[in-house]
Amino acid sequence: MSIIRVTEGENITAIEQNWTVFTDHFEAYAGNNSHFTAKNGTFIGEPKKDTSEETTYFKEGWWSSDAEGKNRITEAAIEDTVYFNIITQNIPDIDPITKKQSEISIQLYDDDGGWGNSSDPINVREVKKDPVTGKDIKGDLITSKTVSGNKVSYSLTLNKGLVSFIEEDAGDEIELYFECGYKEETKIKLPASQLNYLIVYEKEVLITVFVELPHSKETGWGAKGLAGHSAMAIGARYFDYGPNNTPGTYSERDYDVDFNEDGDKDDNVYLDSPSFKNSPGMPWWGSHIAQRKGIKPEQVTLDMVMEHIQLYWDDIQDPVTHVRTHRGTFIYGKVHKVEFYVKESQANKMIKWWEERYKHLKIYSVFPWTGEQCTTTVKTAIQEAFPWYSKVNYIADETQKPSGLLFELKKVISTSWQHKGEKAKITVIKEEATDFHE
């Protein structure tokens, strides 16, 4: 909290050399004198206790990460389980009139931070198990809690439904508090201070983009970008795209492509000469890694890719027999790693796009009007989370080459609450090969 004093004229108070300021944020400067301005003057001495929030029945309320209320918190992430603790007074365990256990009313609110009553109520429901499926289902609204020994402990799981409140606030977080009531006392806000409201934000996900630039000795299509590569990891999950140049029979249904142009996508079609200009798509580094490890491309992880990139780029050949004993990675250009953080909901949009692409790999082509390629797929996945109207992290539609993607990524910033506004970290993780040969 900071204090701003406003005066139409000048209000000067002489003070001694030492003083104590009762506020959470204080700045002072002086040449010869220290000047404090205030509408009604400045008072020296111990501050009076604020009695505006004193009540007959409620003493204190706070958030914690434990049921005992010992570890007080003011921040939590979506899907965390937190506890709200209330200390009451003058409330008997058994109501003398109803002869039932005493209850207080409770209502959760999202504080909008504006003047007046600008908070939004958030309904909290019990979570029950469906007796048939065993899945969680919504139960009754929770509008009251029982009091025992003038204490209340309330457990809440901050489910993903709160993301919509964050989005409606057009911000990165919401601040939660409770309004409580007992008998004639209603709308008692707890915690009493806004400083102790619970800040709730989305979990963050690390986005890792790999950009291999074509080797400096490349020519032709290779120099234009074909000899480079673009790929990405969303958290630990890895995705990329490239051409399958192997002649063979391909399912139109699997690729969602009318290969033989007969008006449907129901055939199995033999392609005798697929090329980088027009071929079935496939995960690129992902397929190479999966083949080495005996897994599926969708099971490849970020750590596996980091390991793969550091391997030797060319085949290893026995000097005597000239037999090639190990297939190289063919990653011989300079490789950049670009890292930034996004909100989990943004990461999920990217994942959803890649999962759909892996179901239907479409057509790979260096010509953007014919199909997609490594850079355009990474670009499009990022655009799913950051469309042109989002005003941040938009990758231009014109971006087609790894070098262009790297240029665009230099402007990217993190959007998660924890790393908000930080520039993407760009690291060279592999220099171009010194023994490159075509």
Secondary structure, 3 states (H helix, E strand, C coil): CECCCCCCCCCCCCCCCCCCCCCCECCCCCCCCCCCCCCCCCCCCCCCCCCCCCCCCEEEEEEECCCCCCCECCEEECCCEEEEEEEECCCCCECCCCCCECEEEEEEEEECCCCCCCCEEECCEEEEECCCCCCEEEEEECCEEECECCEEEEEEECCHHHHHHHHHCCCCEEEEEEEEEECCEEEEEECCCHHHCEEEECCEEEEEEEEECCCCCCCHHHHHHHCCEEEEEECCEEEECEECCCCEEEEHHHHCCCCCCCCCCCCEEEECCCECCEEEEECCHHHHHHHHHCCCHHHCEHHHHHHHHCCCCCCEECCCCCCEEECCCCCCCCEEEEEEEEEHHHHHHHHHHHHHHHHCCCEECCCCCCCECHHHHHHHHHHHHCCHHHCCCCCCCCCCCHHHHHHHHCCCECCCCCCCCCECEEEEEECCCCCCCC
